[in-house]
């Protein structure tokens, strides 16, 4: 997968893509990440990439010309027959990013991410250039750069070969709609707190059932709205009903 990121602050991306799974994925040629300074695509001698908003108001707005020019140049350098890039504007008004969207985007061959800044991006970028608009949450950031890192991280780990074991994905929170079950490692007893006995039993079927129930319990306790979209069997639904109908002092222990 090729990923192009358009930003006013390319320095933000210098370290993240040199460590961890990003670095391994790049070294193994599973992803090709290119960072573009939007100012490099301006034509004036001062490299001005923003201007005052028409109609007045506080702040500055990113100009459309350098963003369109950057995407045009990226497209011109593509090989004949290549699939057109999927252009994403990172904006608070976009659809809320989720694991399902990460999986959807991980199947694309080429992504271009546009990082807004200041008061945002000229509306014509959204209307005539962006294929999609994505938000990572209902809060305000100084720019789209942190959002770009979140999106690229979530997508990259879904690309086959990036993670050491494909099993690492199976039980991640939100992969199957549930929050992940509790994890433990050595020592078995730490400050008198013991690892649940079942995890030391060696009985993999019982362990799998315990983990599934713990995922359901944790989701019911912390993110109950997620359960509405999860496929549960009749036994699991009875388990939830027992939890919901338990005496208040026993609920969600």
N, C-alpha and C positions, 0 to 999 in steps of 0.2 A: 504494500500500500504506500502511495505517496501522499504526504501531508504538507501543504503550504500554509504558513501562518503569516497574515498581514498585520503589522503592529507598528505603533510609533515608538515602542520601547523594546527593541530586539534583545537588549542586555538581560531582560528578565528570563529569557529562555536559554541563556548560555550554560548555566550549571545543570538544570534539570535533565537535559538531554545527554549529559555526559556521565550519568550515574544510573545504577539500578537496571530495571527491565528496559528502560528506554535505550540505554547504551548497548545492552545485549541485543535488543531487537534491531538496532541500527547496524551494529557490527555483523550480525547474521543476515543483513540485507532483507529483513522482514518488513521494515518500514524505512522510508526515505523522507526525512523531515527537512524542510527548507524554510528558513525564517527570512521574511522580507520587511525591510524598513519602508513604510509607506512614503516617507519623505524622499526616498531615492527615486520615486516615480513622479515627482513634481517636475515642472519645467521652468519655474522661476529660479533666479539665482539664490534666493533666500530659502528655498525648499519649504515653502509654507504649505502645510497640509490641512489647516483648519481656518475657519473664518467666523465672523459674527452671524448669528441666525437672522434670517429675514423676519421682519415683524417685531424685532426686538426681543429682549429677554437676557437672562444671565448666561454666562459661559460661552463656549465656542463649539462649533459643529465641524466634524470632519468633512472635508470637501469630497465630492464624488470623483473628480477627474483622476487623481492619483490612484484611487482604489480600482476604478474601471481599467486604467492603464496597466496596473500590476496584473490583474486577472487576464487581460488581453495578451500580455507578454508571456505569461505562464502558459496560456493555451497555445500560442504560436510555437512554443518550444516542444510541444508534445508530438509524439510520433503519429503519422497518419493512421487512422483507424482506431486510435485510443478512445476509450470511453470518456465523454465529457466530464470534467470535474464537478463534484457536488459542492456547491458554494454555500457555506453556513455563516450567517451573521449572528454573532453572540450578543444578545440583547435581552433586557428584562422582559420584553413583550413576547419573546419566543415561547415555543412549547417547552414544558418543564422536562428537563433531562432526566432520564431514567435508565435502568439496566436494559429494558427492552429497546430503547432508542440506541443505546450503545451497541447492542447486538445488531440492530438494523444497519448502523453506520459502519460496523466492522466488516460488512460484506462489500462495501464500496472499494473501488480501485484507487480513487483519487479524491481527496478532500481539500478544500480551501477554506480556512477559518479566518474571518474578519473580526479583529478585535476593536471594538468601539472605544472611545475615550471622551473625556470632557462631557458635553451635553448629548453626545451620541453621534450618529452618522447621518449624512444627508439622506432623506427619505427615498431618493431615486435609487440608492444602493439596495435598499430593501425591496423596492418595487420591481426593478429591472435587472438586477444582478444576482441577488441571493436566491438559492434554490430552497433554502430552509432557514428558519430562525429558531435559536435555542437559548433558553435561560437555564442556569443551574440552580436557581432558587429565588425566593421572594425576599430579597435583600439587596442593598446597594453596594456595588464595588466601584473602585476608582476607574477601572477599565476592564476590557474583555480578556486581558492576559491570564489572570487566574482561572477564568472560566475555560479558556483554551487548554490549559494544562489539565484541568479536570476531565474535559471531554477526551483529549488525546490519551490520557492515562487509562480511562475506562475502556476505550476502544482498543488500545494496543494490547492489553492483556487478554483480549478475546481472539486475537489473531493466532491461528495454529502455529505452534512452535515457540511462541514468545515465553510462555511459562514452562518451567521444567517438567511439570506433570500436568496433563489435561485434567486430572482429578481435582486439581486445586480450584478449578472453576465450579465444579459441581455443587459444592456446599456453601459457596459464598453467599453472604446476605443478599437477598433480592434476586438471586439467580433463579430460584424456584418459587419466588414470591414471599418466602419466609425470611425472618432474620436468622442468622447463623446460630447454631447451638454453642454452648460454652466449650472452650478449649483449655486443656491442661497439659503441663509437661513436668519433668522432674524438678524438684524432688516430690515424691508421693505425699509426703507430709511436710508442710512449711508453716512454722509458728503455730502448730497444733491444728492447722487447717488441712484436711485430708482430701485428696482427689476422690471423686465418687467411686465407690467400690466396683461398680459395674464396668468402668473403663479399665480396670486391672484384671478383669475376669478372663479375657481372651475369647469370650463368646461373641463373635462378630455380629451375629444376627440380633442378639439382645442389645449390643452396643448401638447398632443401626437404629433399632426401634427407640431406644432411650434418646438418641440424638434427635430423631424426628420429633419426638414428644417435647423435648426441650426447645426445639425451634418453634413449635406451635405455641408452647407456653410463653416463651419470650416475646413472640409476635403479638399474642393476645394481651400481654401485659404492657408492652411499649408501643406497638403500632397496630392496634386492633383493626384499623380500617383496611390493612393489607389482606386480612383473611377473607375478605369478600371476593377476592380475585383468585384465591388459591384452590386448586383441586384437592379436596379432602375425601378420604373414603368414609364409610359409615362408622367405622370404629373410631376414627379421629374426630368425627363430628360428635359422637357420644362423649368422647373425652373432653371436648370443649364445653359441652352442655353440663357435664359434671362440675367442671371448674367454675362455670358461671353460676351454677345453682348451689355451690358449696357455701357453708356458713361464712360470714364475712371474715372471721378470724382465720379461716383456712384458705381463703381465696388467693390464688396466684402466689403461693409460697414457693 
